[in-house]
Amino acid sequence: FYKGTELVDMVECLAGIRAKQAHATEEVPPEDIYVNVQPLSGTPANLAVYDSFVEPGGTVMGLALDEGGHLSHGSEFNLTGKRYNIVSYSTDPHTGKLDYDQIRDLAHEHEPEMIIAGYTSFSWAPDWDKFSKIADEVGAVLLADIAHVAGMSIAGAYPSPIGKADVVMHTTHKTLAGPRGAVVLTTDKDKMDVLDEAIFPGAQGGPHPNKFAAMAVAFKIAQTESYQELQHQMVKNAKVLAEELKQRGLTLAYGGTDTHLLVINLKELEQDLDFKPMGEIASRILDEARIVTNKNTIPGDESAAEAHGLRLGTPWITQRGMKEPEMRKIADIVSDVLHGMKSFHCIGQTCPLSRGKIDLDLMLEARERVANLLEGFPPYPNREEKYPEYHPVEGAEIGEELEAAGVVDPAWPRAGLIEVKGHRPTAFLEQLTSRDVLDLENGKGKSAVLLDENGDVLDRVEVIKEEKEDQVSYLVITSPERKNRVISWFRGISDGYITFDKRDYMRKVEGPVKVYDLGNLEVKGENLAVHGPVDAESFFESLDGVEEISSGALTSVRVNGVDLTGYRSEVDPEDLFFWTKPDSLATLSEELELKGDGYRDYFGMPGPELFREKNSLIDLSRPYFVGQRDLEEELDSSEFPESVDQIFTYEAKEYDEAEKSTPLLDKHKELGAKVAPFVGWEMPFWYSTIQEEHEAVREAAGLFDVGHMAVFEVKGEEATHFLDCVCSNYIRWMKDKEAQYNYFLDPEGRVIDDAMVYRITEERYIIVANAVNEDKDWQWLNAVQSGEYVLDPDRPWVKPSKMPQLTDLKSKEAGERAMRDLALQGPNSMRILKELTSEEEAHELDKMNRNDLDFYDLNGAETMVARTGYTGEEIGYELLVHPGDAPRLWDDLLEKGEKHGIKPAGLGARDSTRIEAGLPLYGHELSGEDEILPTVAGFGAYVKFHKPFFIGRDRYKQKAKSFLHVDNKIIRFEVGEGARVIREDSPVFDERGKYLGYVTSCAKIGGGQVGMAYVKKGRRTEEGKKVLIVPSFAGEESTEIEIGPGGRMPASYEAEILSRFPEEEKGVPGMESNE
């Protein structure tokens, strides 16, 4: 087609010729094979085959994706599944193999235009003769997709489809071991003509000629004896690996393999915990052990997110030279890791999230065994160079060089020096070390210990804070013997896969962090860690100026004419450490006479023993650190810090009439609103009708006065830590100008309230909470701040380390910082806001994502605009503004929004929109007489049990029991037209009249009603089921029905159970979770 490409054409032809030669069989010589080497990869090649032989909407048969098929064989997520009518066949659940009788029956029933055989992760080779016969019977084209097995097919280690399938497609970068690309082959010249045109110009433009030469080489190599031996060894290795894994108690999906791969069925893996591991977490933990595998769906899995298969293949390890003996070693390691893994789950928004942990010793042992295995099998045995990523860090060998030169005495006692930095290094070390590091200043340090998962001492350390260019990092000085173990401990816990709390595997130390070993590296080109704790007396005899080194602080001093950085232990001042430039060591080495006689290794000492010997190293009043609970369990009551005994209680105030009003009351009256008391506030319930205002929110925009809502400010360096203790969600995960949904729990795990937390900066947060709980929330936050109330019933001495400043932003004390809340909700909300902003700020509004916030000048009113709300709308905003500016902002929004369909909306529409969206309300779907938990309400994702501590965590966890097996749940239902108004507490029955629960909320929406109910969990309350609701029994504990003349059965109304949320696949509408 193109001129000036003659040599490229020749290379393409050579690749095609060699492909024919490689694929030729005794029955089919090369000259009978037609080939196209231009497809860019497997899926484009398959699409060209579809386009050649199947009309859009035509029927195609292929193996189901979750049973080992490929995306391009008709997955609903792939273009093929969207464009064609796909009929999937499956494996036999009893044999694990293909059921050709079933495939034949499906083919005769659906008469497909094409049948696809060949798979991604199904571990048994197909019978090409049977497939060919079935295709012939129904007049279908047979496509053999051998992308994954082409190398084995060419070598005779896998049955060849050449001459049996109408079309053969395979990639060139899998077992063929060539470049990224694909080829299409056929023995039918007419079919090849159609395929050629479908590939170019039908599916793609110019090819990638750079790969033609590589393909030609790959197909040449594929015809060699050594290549064929390699392919046969792949299959042998896979078979041996499969049998060895089965002998070690692991179950294989499909029962085994006769190809290059196998899939472990993790559903059958025995576990101590109640949750079967998924492939994702198993593959991650094996990856930590340096064995790369992949998750894979297996029969019965509903989606890739819930894949319970673990896929292993033998091509690469076979190419490294490994054979049957190594397969047994690999099986040992894989089995030990999988059997040693503890799997559990956390609650996600749409499904459980698989998690798992493994003991550090087992992980380190597995890594060592992998390393020993690899020593005999270098990746490139005939090359001197290593992998390109193994580039040495500059200065990495400097310590060894100095030692070899005699500058550093190898007998000197050394210290490990570790740097911890990254996203949350403060929280990480706060939860790993036995002392509070939150109050450390730049350059200051503290002595502490690290406890392991059993509460025993891992190491005695010094933790020093460094702040440079607004980045916080920490130096951790360890004992020389424990440095490597501490590094592995830190890295493993940061990654999230190492067991550190056997009482509660769900806990996760907050991170992630980066952990650097500075002991053998130049520290930013300036300093080198030389040695660690030394005998103080000999030190003072050797050096002048060392007395200037402060306790618990990095100190720059000049000693014997050499500039160095020194640090003296905060608890044991006789332990001293220093660093200096490498070239300065020669000057010091002439005069140093160091001894390490005073050094003590605490490794393995039981935590209680260390506490009794040196309790200054451990602070038990802190909420949580690793090993704390095991240590506390062994202590006497007299050894704990002083306890507090005040228990928080609150009695809700009863309001007979309104005592308060928002700054907008006059505006509501001017608009003719129905104003009535609501928890002591005079509030608008509706202006026209609830239905009209509800429709405005859904179709245009509704403006709500929510100035009765609680608005609190939490301020100070301690704000983040304080709120992380008080809130159920991850406060530390928040970024500046971000909002997050949260729960306040009391020490017994009961819901105090739900609230939105808005982070302005790391030192300033705003909380917006329910008006009904305003006084309770305020008293609770102040009770926690006082440090005088019990926060953990099992440990009444616990309190947050630091206390922030609290301000009620609706109080007089707030002054100019005072704020009141308005809510602008609905699809036209952004357009309306833009009417009040500058052009520059209007562009910023376009970029605002859900849960983002920023400050805007809205026509002269300084306003915090947050893209949040409780109506379920995708576009909606909370507007926090000074009360003095609220009336003008209200008027401006209604005026500018008139052309966009805005309507003022009252509390009635606010309630109906949140009910339609399935969002809970305190006292209805949360808390109340039955103490309904967020987990039951469908909001368990916002109670982060992988967070090590928040008030109420452990008691809530006990109440929730097994999150997959809760007894009750909140459902959303719909009742058709003509039913009586369904009130709160109306009983819910199944179709047979058995009591299931009661209605928590209901609202008239359109012609019918939508509501929520608290019911028994089970098949009778699943989505799509019908239930009966009896409004006349609302609130009745028991009811008598008069039987006799004139007696009437109470009316019941049929309701259909809806999905928990209107768009369940997107999570909770209007809200998002930090997972």
N, C-alpha and C positions, 0 to 999 in steps of 0.2 A: 504494500500500500504506500509506504514511504520510500522516497528515493535516497540514495546515498547510504543505505543500510545493508548493503550486500553481505558484509561480513557478519553482521548480526543475524541476518536471515540464515546464513550457513550454520552459525552456532545453534540457532533455534532448530534447524533441521537435524543437526547432530544430536541434540537433546531428545528429539522425537524418535530418531532411529534407535538410540540406545534404550529409550523407554520401551520400545517394541521388543528389542532383543531381551531385555530384562524380564519382561512379562510373558514371553513366548513359552508355550508348554509343548509337550509331545504331540498333543492333538491340534494345537494352534500355532503355526509358525509365525515369525515376525511379519512376513509380508501380508498376512491376513489381518493384521491389527492396524487400526487407524487411531491416531493420537493427536490431541491438542495440548500444548504445554503452556498456553498463555494465561489460564485462570490465575487470578491473584492469590486465591486461597480456597479452602474447602467450601465455605458457604457460597461465595460467588459462583463457584463451579456447579454446585448443586442447583442454584437458582437458574443457571443456564439450562440445566437438564429439565427442570420443571417447565421452563418457558418453551422448550423444544417439543414437549410431548403432552402437556396438560394445559387445557384452557383454564383461565381464571374461574374459580368456583368448582372445578373438576375434583374428583375424588382421588385421594392418595392414601395408601396404607404405609405405616411405619411403626417401629417399636416406640412405645410410650416413653416420654422423656424421663420420668421417674423410675423406669425400669432399665435404663441404659441406652435409650435412643439419643439422637442429637437434636439440638435446637432446630436445625434446618430440615428435620424430618417431620415438621408439622407442629412444633410447639406454638402455643397461643401467643407467646412473646415474640416469635419470629415472624418475618414477612410471609413465610410459607404457611403458617397457621392462620394468618389473617386473610390471605388471598385464596387459599384452596380449602376444600372440604376434606378434613383429615379424619381418617378412621384409624385409631391406634390399636395395635395388637399388644399382647402382654405375655409374660412368662407364666409357666405353670407353677402355682404356689407350692405344690407338693414336690416337684422334681427340681425346680429352679432352672429348668431349661425351656426352650421354645416348644409350644404345643402346635405342631403343624396341622393337626386336624382342625383346631380352632382357627388358625390362620386361613385355612382353606374355606371353612364355613363363612368367615367374615368376608373373604374375597367374593364368594358366590352371592352373598347377601347384598353387598354394596357395589360390586362390579367396578373396582377402581381403574383409573386410567394408568396408574403407575403404582408399583409396590417397591418399597425400599427395604433392602436387607443390608446389614452392616451397622456397627454400633460404636458408641463412645465408651461405655463402661460395663456392658454386658460381657461376661467372662467366658462364654462358650462360642466356638466358631459355628457359623450357620451351615446348614446342608444346602449347598447351591442347587443340587439336582432337584430337591423337593421344592425349593422356591421357584425354580424355573418352570417346573411342571404346573404349579399353582397359577403362575402368571400366564402361562399358555392357555390354561383352562378358561380364564376370564378375559383373555385378550389384552392383558396389561403389559406395559413396559416394565422390565425388572432392572432397577438401579442397584448396583452393588457399591455401597459406600465403604471402602476399605481404608479410609484416611488413617486410622490408627494402626493398621496391621499390614500396610503395603510392603514394608521390608520383609516381614515374615512370609507373606504370600509369594513374593519373588523368590525367596530362598527355599520355598517348599516346607516351611515350618507352619504354614497355615494354608488351608485349601484355597486354590486360586479360582476366582469367578470368571476368568477369561474364557470366552466361548460358551459360557452358561448364562451369564447376565447380558441383557441387551446393551447396557452401558455400565462402565466401571469408572468410578471417580476415586481419586485419593490425593491426599496432600503429600508434599515431599519433605516435610520437616519433622515428622514424627519418627516412627520406627525406620523409615527409609534413611533418616539421618542426613538429609540434604538441606537445601535452602528453603526459606518460606515461600511456598507456592503450591500449585495443584496441577493435576493432569486429568484429562477425560479421555477414556479409551472405549472403542467399540470394534466389533468385527463386521459391522454393517456400514458400507460406504454411504448409503443414502442417509442413515442416521447421523453419520459424521458430518455430512454436508449441512444438515439442519443444526447440529451442535456448533459447528464452526461459526455460523452466522449468528447464533444465539449468544456466543461468547463475544465476538466482535463482528459487527458493531452493536449487537443487541444488549449486552450486559456491561461492557467496559470499552474504554478507548484504547489508547496505545498500551502495549504490555510493558513489563519491566524486564528489558533485555539483559540487565545485569545478572539476573538469576538463571538465564538459559545456560550459561557456561557452567555454573555450579550444578545445575540439574544434570548436565551431560556428564560431569565428573561423578556425581552421585550414582547415576545409573550404570556407569562403567564399574565403579567400585562394587555395586550390588551384584555384579556377575562373577565376583572373585570367590574363591573357595573359603578364604578367611571370613568374608562377610557372611556367607551362608552358615558357617559354623557359629558365628556370633548370634545370628537370628535363632538358630535352633537352641543355643544356650539360653537365650532370653526365656524361651518357653520352658526349658528344663528348670531354670531358676524359679520361675513363677510357680510351677507345680510343686517344687520342693518347699518353697516359702509358704505356699498355701497349706500343705500338709503339716508343716512344722507349727504353724500358727494354730491349726485345729488341735494338734496334740497338746498345745499349751492352754486349751480351754476357750479359744476364741472361735466364734461362729462366722462362717463366710456366707455372704449373700450369694444366692444361686448354687451353693453347695461346693464350689471349687472352681477350677479353671483349666482350660487347655490352650490358653493364649499367653500374652505377656503381662496380664494384669489380674488383680483380684480385689474384691471389695469385702471389708470386714463389716459384719452386721452388729452395730453397737447396741441395738435393742436387746440383744441377748447377753450383753456384758453384765456380769453380776456386780452390783454396787451396794455399799453400805447405806447410802442415802436413797431417797425416794424418787430420784429423777434420773432417767437414762441419759447417758451422755450423747451429744450430737457430734456429727463429724467435724463441724467447725472448731469446737473447743479441743477435741481430741487431736486434730491436725496441728493446732497451735502449740499444744503442749509437746507433741512429738517434735515439732519444729524447734522448740527450745532445747530438746535433747539432741538436736542436729540431724534429725531424720525428717525429710520432706515428704509429706503425703498430702492428699486433698480430700475434702469432704465430698460426698456423693449421695444423691438420692438413691434409695432402694425401694422395692415394692412396698407400698403402704404409706410412704411419706407424702404429705399433702403439698409440700412446696420445698424449694431449695433452702429456704430459711430454716426448715425443720429436718434437714437431711440427717439421717442416722447411719449413713454409710461412710466408710473410710477407705479410700482407694489407694492402692499401692501398685506400682509398675516396676518392671525389672530392666528396661532398656539401658538406663544410664549406669546402673551399678554393674550390669553385664559389660558395657563398654569399658568400664574401669578395670575389668579383668576378674571380677568376682564370680565364683561358681558355687556349687552346692554347699560346701562347708561354711562359706560366708552367709548363705541364706539362713542357716541354722543360728548363727550368731545374731543376725538381724532379727530373726523371729524371737529370740530370747529378749533382746532389748525392747522391741515393740511390745511384746507381751508384758514384760515387767512394768513398763511405763503405763500401759493401759490398765492393767490390774491395780497398779499403785495410785492411779488418778482418782480423786474424789470429785464426782460431778454433782452439780446442783443447779439451781436456776434462780434468776431474778425476774421480776415481773416487768415485761415490756408493755408498750401501749397496745400492740396488736397480738402478741404471742409471748410465751415464756422465752427468756433469753438464756441460752445454755452457757454455763460457766464451769470451770473446773480448776482444781489445784493439785499440786504434787509436792511431796517432801523434798527439801533442798538436797539432802544427801542422795536420795534416789536420782534426782535430776543430774547432780554432778557425777555420780557413778555412771549414768547412762551416757553422758557426754564423753567421759573418759573412755568408755568401751567403744564408742563410735570413733573417737580419735585413734585409738589403738588399731581398730579395724582398717582405717583409711591409710595408716602408715605404709602398708604394703601395696597400696594401689594408688599411686600418684595420678592426678588427672591427665598430665602430659608427660609420660615416662621418658620420652626422648628429648625433652626440652629442659633447659636449665632454669628458665624463668618461671615464676609462680603466677597465680591468677593475677590479673591486672588490679583487682581491688585490694590486693595485699601490698599496698604501697606503704613503706615504712614511714612512721611519723618522725619528722625532724627532731633529733635530740633523744630518740627513744633509747639509744644504746649508750647515752652519755655517762650514765652511772657506772655501767660495766667498764667503759673505757677508762674512767678516772680510777676505778678500783684496780684495773690491770696496770695502770701507770704508777701505782703506789701512792697516789694523791689521797685516796680514801682508804683507810684501814678497814679491811673486811671484818675485823674483830669488833669494830665499834658497834654498840647497840643501836639499832635503827628503829624508826617508827614508820608505820604506813601513813600515807597522806592521800586522802581522797577528796575530790571536789564533787559536790552535789549541786546541780543547778537545773533550770528548766521551768516548767509551767508552775509547779506548786512545791518548791523545795522546803518552804517553811512548814506547811502542813505535813509533808512527808516525814520530816525529822521530828516534828512535834508528836506524831503518832508512833514513831519507831524508837525514840529515846526516852529514858526514864526521867528526864528533867524538862521543864518548860522552856522552849526556845523562843517563844513568841515575844518576850521582852528583851531579847538580845539587841544591842545596838551595833552599828558598824564597827568591826574590829574587835568586838568583845566575844568572849567564849564562855562555855560552861562545861564542867565535867559531868559525865553521865555514864550509864551502862546501856548496852543493848541486850535484851532478853530474847531468847528463842521461843519457839512454839510451845515449849514445855515449861516456860518460866525460868529456865536456867540461863546463866550469864553466857552470852556470845562473845562479848568483849567489853572492856573498859575503854571509853573514848573521850575525846575533847571535841566539842562542836563550836566552831568559830564562824561568825557571820561576816560576810563581805558584801558591800554594795558598791557597784561601779556602773556608771552610766545608767542609773535607774534599774539595773538588773541585780537581783538578790541571788547570792550563792553562798554555800557554806563549805568550809574546810572541816574535814573530819579526820582527826588524828587517831590512829588505831595502834594496837600492839603490833610488832613486826610479824609475829606468827599468825595473826588472825586477819591480816589485811585482805588476802585473797578471798577468804570466806565472807568477810564483811562486804566486799564488793559484789560477790555472787548473791548474797542475801539482799543487798540493796537493789541490785538490778532485777533479780527474780521477783521481788515484791513490787517493784515499780511496774514491771510487765504485767503483774496480776496473776501469776501462775504458781506462786510458791505458797505452801501452807505456813501460816504464821499464827493461826488461832484454831485449834482443834475443837474448841467448844462451838464455834460458829464459823463455818467455812464461807458464809456469805460476806463476811467483813472483808473490806479491801482498803488498804492504806491509800490515802489520797496521793495522787501523782498525775501524770508520770513525771519522772525526772531523768536527767542525764547523770551518769556516775562515771567519773574519770579517775584513773589511777595516776596520781601525780608523782609517785615515788620514783619512777624512772623516766619522767618527762620533764622537759623545761617548762616552768610555770610562766607562761606568757613571755618567754625569753629572758626572764630576770632571775628567778630563784630556783633552787634545787633543794628538795627535801633530802637531808643527809642522814640524820639519825634521830632517835627518839629519846625516851626517858633515860636519864643518866644519873649517876651518883653525884649529888649536888656538891659534896665536899671537894671531889676531884675537879669538878668544873670550876669552882671558885679559885682553886689553886692554880688552874691553868690560864684563866682569862681575866683580863681587866675590863671592867665596864659591864659585866654580865649582871651585876646587881640592879641595873636600871630596868631590866626586863620585868614588866608588871605581871601580876597574877590575873589570869582571866582576860588578857588583852594582848593582841598582836602589838609588838613594840619594835620600832626601828631604832637600833643602837649601833654604836661603833665599838667594836671589841678588838683589842690588839691591832688597831689600825684598819680593821676590815669592817665594812658595812654589812650588817645582817639583820634579819627579822627574827625576833625571838618570841616565844610564848611560854608562860609558866602556868601550870595546871591551876585551875580555880579552887579545887578542893585539896589537892596535894601539891603545895608550892615547890616541894623538892623535886618534882618531875618537871623537867625543862626541855624545850625543843627549840631548834633554830634552823634557819635556811639562809643560804647565801649564794652568790654567783659561783658557778663551777670553777672558774679560774681563780677565785679567791680562796679556794680550799687549800691550795698549796701553801699559802701564807700561814694559814691556821694550823696545818698539819704538823708543822715543826714543833708546836708548843702544846698541842692537845694531849692530854693523858686521861682518856675517858674510860670509865668503868660502868658496868650495868648491874652491879651487885644489888642495888636497891629496887630493881624492877620486879614486879609481881604480875604473873599471868592469872587472871580471874576466870579463864575459860572453863565452862562446865560447872562452876560453883552454883548450887541452888540459889535461886533468887532470894528466898527468905533468909538464908545464911548471910548473904552479902548485905541485905537490908539491916540485919541486926548488928553486923560488924561496922557498916558505914552507911547509915540511913541518909546521910547528906547527898548521896548519889541518886536517891529515888524519891520522887514526889508523888504520893498516893492520892493527893487531893484533886489531881487532874482527872478529867472525864475518861480518858482512854490512852493507853500506850500498849504496845505489843508485849504480851507476857504478864500484864498487870493482874488479870483475874487469877491466873495460876499462882502468882506470888501471894495475892491477898488471901487465897483459900487456905494457905498454910500459916497465916499469922494469927496471933491472939487478938481479941477485941481491944486490949489495952495498947496495942501497937499501931492502931489506926489513928489518923488525924482526928481532931475534934469534930464531932458530928453536929448537924443542925437538926432541930426537931419540929420546926414549923411546917405544917402541911397546908398547901394552897387550897383554899375553898372559895367559892363564890356563889352568892345568891342573886339571881336575876331580879331586877327591879320590875314591878308590875306598874304599867302606865294606864291610868284611867282616861287620860286625855293628853293631848299634845302639849309638851313643855318647851319644845325647841323648833326652830325652822331654819331653812337654808337661806342664803342671801337672795334666792330667786322666788320666794313665796309671792311677792307682789306680782311678779311676771306671770306666775301660774294663774292667779286670780284674774288678771287682765285677759288671759286667753280663755277664761271660762272653764278651767279645769275642775274636775271633781276632786276636791282636797279633803283628806281625812287623816286621822292619827295613824301613825305607824311607828311602833316601838318608841313612843315619846316624841316623834317628829311629825310635823304637819306637812304632808307630802301629797303630790298630785298622783291620783290613781289612773285617770284617763282624761283626755281633752275632748275627743270626739267619741270614738269607741275603741275598745281594746283591739278588736279585729282589724280596724282600719289602720291603727298605729302599728300593729304586728306586720301587716302587709307592707307598710312604708319601710320598715326595717329590712324586710326581705327583698323589696324591689327597688328602693331608692335610698332613704336614710331616715333614721329616727334620732332625735336629740333628747337625751335623758338628763334630768337633774338627779345626780346621785351624791349630792353634797352632804347627805346624812351618813355616808360611809366613813369609817374610821380612817384617819390619815396620820401615821406616825413616822417620825424620823429617827434613825439610828445612826449615830455619828461618832467618829473617832478611829484611832488606829486599831481599836479592839472590835470594831463593828462586824467585820467579816467572821471572826472567830465566834463572837457572841451569837450571831444569827445562825451560824452553822450548827451550834449546839441547840438552838431553839427550834429550828425548822427541819422538816422531814426531807427536804430536797437538798441537792448539793449547792450550797451558797457559794462555796469556793470555786465552783466551776463557772460562775457567772462572769461575764465581761462587763466593762464599763458600758453604760447606756443599754442595759439589757434587763428584761423582766422575766420572772419565774414564778410559777404556781407552787404553793406550799401549804403544809398543814402545821399547826401548832398542836402538839400533844401534851397532855399532862403526864406526870411521872408514872401513872398507872396505865398509860397507853390509850387513854380516851381522847377523842377529838375535842380540843378547845375551840378551834375555828379553822377555816381555810382562808388563805389570804394570797394576794399578789405582792411579791417583793420586787422592788425596782432598784437596781444598782445604778447610782449616779457615778460614783467613783468607789475605789476600794475602801474609802473611809466615810462614805455617805450612802445610806440606803433610805428608801421610802417604802412604807408598808401601807397597803390599802386593804382593809378588812371589812367584814360585815357590820352594818350598823347595829344589829341586834346584839352583837358581842363586843361592842366598842369598849364598854367599861371593863368587861372581863379580860379582854385582850390586854388592855392597858395595865391593869393590875397584875396580870401574869408576867408581862415583860419586866415590870418594875420589881416583882418578887424575885425573878431570876437574877436581875441586876444587883439586888441587895445582898445576895450570897447567904441569906438567912433562911431559905426555904429548901426543903428536900427536893432534889432533882432526880435522884435514883433511889427508890425504896430499899434496894439491896445494898446500897453504898451511900449512906446519908452524909458522908463527909465530902462528897464530890461537889465541885462548883466550877464554873467557867474560869479560866485563868485570868482573863482581863474583862473589864466592864466598860461599855461605851456610854455615851450621853444619849438619853432618850428625850424626845420632845413630841408632844401632841400638837400636830400642825393645825388643829382646829381650835386650839386654846389661845388665850390672850398672850401667853408667854411666847408664842411663836412669832409674834410681831410681823415684820415684813416677810418672814419665811412661811407665813401661813398659806395653806392650800385647801381648796375644795375641788371636788371631782365632778366633772361632766362626762357623759359618754355619748359619742357620736358613732352610730353603728349602721352599717348598710353599704351596699355596693357603690353608692355615689359619695361616700364619706370623704374619700381622698379629693375628689373634685371640689367639694365644698371647702375643705381646708385650704386648698390652693388659692381659692378666691381671697383668703385673708393673709396670704404670705407674699413675700417678695418672690421674684422669678428664681433667684438663686435657691431660696428655701423650698420652693415648689419642686425643683429638681431633686433636692435632698429627700423630700417626701416620697418621690418615685422609688428611691433606693431602700426605703425602710421595709425591712422584713417583719414578719410576725414576731412579736415579743421584743422588738427594738423600741428605743425611746430616744428623744432628744428634746432640746429646748428651742422653741420658736416664738417669734414675735407675731402674734395673731392680731393684726390690725391694732397694735399698740399694747396688747395684753401679753406679758411674758408668761408663756405656758409650757408646761412639760407635756409633750405629746407622746403617748405610748400606743403602739399598735397592739392593743389588748382589748378584751371585752368579754362579756359573759352572755352573749346572745347566740353564739355559734356562727356568727358571720365571719367570712374570710377577710373582709375589709371592715375594720372598725377601730376606734380610737378611744382611749381614756385621756381626758384633758384635765390636768391639775393646774389650777390657776388661783391666784390670790383672791380671796373673797370679795375684795373691793372691785376687782375687774370682772367678776363672774357675770353680773347683770349685763354689762356692755357686750361681753363675749357671746352671751346667750342671744341677744338681739342681733348681733352681727351674723351669727351662724344661721339664724332663721331667715334673715334678710337675703344673704348671699346664697343660701341653699334653696330658696323658693323655686328657682328655675330648675333645680335638680330634684324636686319632689320631696324635700325634707318636711317632716312633721314633728312637732313636739310629742313626746311619748311618755306615758306615765308608768307607774310600777306594775300595772296590769300587763302591759306589753312586754315589760322587762321579764316578768315571770313566764309568760307564755312562750317567748322566744327561747329562754333557757330550757324550758321543759321540752319543747320540740327538738332542741339540740341534744337532749339527754344529759344536761349538766346538773350536778347535784346542788342542793341548797341546804345549808345547815338547819338541823331540826326536822328535815324532811328525808332527804336521801343520805344525809350524814348525821351521825350522832342520834339524838332523839332518845325515846324510851328504850329502844332496842340497841342503843349505842352502835349504830351502823358504822362500820369501818370503811375507809376509802377503798380498801381491797375488795370489799363486797360491792361497793358502788361502782366498780369498774375503773377506779382511779389509783390502783395499787402502784402504778408506775411512778407516782409522785412521792411514794414513801420508800426511800432508798435504803434498803437493808444492807446493801454493800457499803454504805457509809458506816464507819466504825462506831460512831456515837451520835445520837441526838436524844433529847429528853423524851422518854416514853418508848424508845426503840425496843428494848427487850420485852417489856410487858405487852406492847402491841404485837410483837412477833408471836408471843405465847397465845394471845387472843386469836390471831389469824390462823394459827396452827399450820396446816399444809395449804399453801396458796393455790394449789391445783385442786384441792378437795374441800373448799369452803361449802358450808351447808346451805347458805342463802345467797341471794344476789338481787341486784336491782335490774328490773326489766323495763323496757319502754314498750308501750302498747298504743293501739289506735282503735277507737270505737267509731262506728259509722254514724250516719245522720239519724235523727229521730230519737236518740237516747236522752234520758234525763241527764241533768248536770251531774257528773260524777265527782263526788267530793272526796277530800282527803280522808283516809281511814276506811273507805269502802272496801269490804272484803272481796277477795279474789278466789274463785273456785275453778277446778278443772271441769271438763265437760261432763264428768260423772258426778259432780257435786262435792268433790273432796276439797277441803279448805287448803289453800296454797299460801296466802299472805294477804297483804292489804295495800291499797293505793297510798302513795306518798305525795303525789302531786298530779294535777290534771288541769288542762286548759282547753277551751273551745278554739279550734283552729280550722278555718274553712267551714265546711259543712259538718264536720265531725269533731271528735275530741282526741287529743293525744295526751298521754300521761305516763307516769312511772309508778312502779309498785315494788314492794319488798316481798319476795316470794322464796319458796323452797327451790333449791337448785335441783334439776333433774330433767328427764326427757319431756315431761309435761310442760316445762317452761322454756323450751328452746325456741329460737326464732322460727316464725311461721306457724306455731301452734296456736290454737284458739283457747281462750279462757272466758269465764263468766264473771261479771262484776255486778254486785247488788248494791246500788247507791243508798237504798233506804236503811241498810244495816250499818251505815257509816258511823264509826265510833262506838258501836255497841259491843260490850264484852260478850253478852249472850242475848239471844232474841227468841221470844215465843211467838209462834204463829197460831192464830185462832183457826181451829178446824171446825167447820159446821156451816150452817146456812149463813150466807153473807160473808163468810171468811174468804180472803183472797191470798194467793201466793204473791210474795213480793216480786216485782219486776226485776229480771236480770238481763244484762246486755252482753252480747258477745263482743269480745275484743281480740284482735290479732296481735301477737307478739312481734314487734319489729326488731330490727338490728339494734344493738345497744346504742349506737350512734348513727346518725343519718349517713355518714360516709365513713364507715368503720375502717376501711382499708387505709384511710388517711389519718387514723388516730382520732383523738378527741378534737372535735372542731373548735377552733378558736383558742386552742391551747397546744403547747408543745412541751416535751420533756427533755431534760438534759440526761441522756443515757450515759 
